[in-house]
Amino acid sequence: MCPHDGEQVTDAFAGVYGERARPNTLVILEEVADGGWSFGGTILTAEILGRS
């Protein structure tokens, strides 16, 4: 899996439940150490979270 898989999962979820669900969709990719979190289609890295 790559971090962009979170975007694809978010896209699929929003496709089923509507765009209103996108900003509140949390995807956890356990196989990816940094960037394993996606929220609202945005990959959250250590740098974005201020942990660099």
Steps between C-alpha positions, in 0.01 A plus 500: 500500500608855441379822666288584196286195575341709775384747237348217297317362803371849582386545138314169513336582833394845376367335185266289711407741779536832316752781507375612841679196646842587350622751763418260784635178348793350693708233325770310688758316290695294748750382240634854447705639789516870408196618309286213622216731595265668260231741612261647248720374218813674636796279592623593846878472531725565801590836346136606462428387856798699628696196610802536272 
